[in-house]
Amino acid sequence: MAKKIRIMLVDDSAVIRRLLTDILTSDPQLDVAGSAQNGQVALEKLPILNPDLIVLDVEMPVMDGLETLTEIRKRQPRLPIIMFSSITERGAVVTLEALARGANDYITKPANTGNMGKSLQRVRDELIPRIKAFCQHLLSPPVPAFPASRPLATQSPVSPETVAPLPAPPPPPINPPPLRRPAAGLHPHPRVDVVAIGVSTGGPNALAALLSRLPAPFPAPIVIVQHMPPIFTRLLAERLATQTALPIAEGAAGEILQAGQIRLAPGGSHMVLERQGSRVYLQLNQDEPENSCRPAVDVLFRSVAAVYRSNTLAVVLTGMGQDGLRGCEVIRNAGGQILVQDEASSVVWGMPGFVAKAGLADGQIALPQMAREILSRVRINR
């Protein structure tokens, strides 16, 4: 019999523990090994239950999620932990701190929408793929963490923060496409006038590591899509502002894009670029989610390619799913450059892996070297 993934639930609400148990045990590959009502009890049960993954509430009495996470990391540095957070300012602040302290990912609790069935389905669609992605090595035989996707037009509406299941990467071809190389005698790369970054799971820490290594002044604007709900993206921008020498903020509709500035797509809105004369403006819209995401990387990347053509540098960092793949195809067709984070340094090699396996990447770069590679390409022809 195939091994099941053993999950420990830590939440002070008995109702939430029951609901999560029902959601998880509906999947034949998952097993709820046990639960705890606070962090102190969780630490006592940890060596007894020996779980493969923990779902950890952020706010609890006696010992909260941050304290519990810190103690678990001392004892089991590699045990996957997914935070269970409320969509509130405090919930977002604590969740970002938890990610910085070593949590692998997070999902948000159901909002008071009046449709409990839909809310529970969202939790299921977000939580189960993450668990399987982090514990893929335990599944025998290996199965995709994402079921086959449906055309967007047939999908039911989703909330902005939803990150629904996506298809697993196709097996790499026997003779994979080579990395793109410049023709002999030509300058290795065209001038870069914009850097567009797409990232999801593992993104806050990856962005901090990357942006902290970029110097000021920086000769091009940087635009970013990080899959996160409203409130979270604003607080992420504020947090990153303390870790980089470059000015960073959420993008605002009608704002002129300027070299040396970083703009992060606000949660719940697609962010696009639009040229008017010699100026490029940021615009936001509430169009349908793509890849079940809003903001979506594909949306941003397509608009960047339309405005900057071959002078685009796209960077795809760690993340689940395939958002960014179609946008990278457009950027490549426009003559732009594409870098992806390598598998070894990615939390989940989904988004960058899709692009790499499609033969669209100019290079697979380890996260610690990504800033240097970006800078070398941006400075060419200046």
Secondary structure by P-SEA (a helix, b strand, c coil): ccccbbbbbbcccaaaaaaaaaaaacccccccccccccaaaaaaacccccccccccccccccccaaaaaaaaaacccccbbbbbccccaaaaaaaaaaaaaccccccccccccccaaaaaaaaaaccaaaaaaaaccccccccccccccccccccccccccccccccccccccccccccccccccccccccccbbbbbbccccaaaaaaaaaaccccccbbbbbbcccccaaaaaaaaaaaaccccccccccccccccccbbbbbcccccccccccccbbbbbbbbccccccccccaaaaaaaaaaaccccbbbbbcccccccaaaaaaaaaaabbbbbbbcccccccccaaaaaaaaccccccccccaaaaaaaaaaaccc
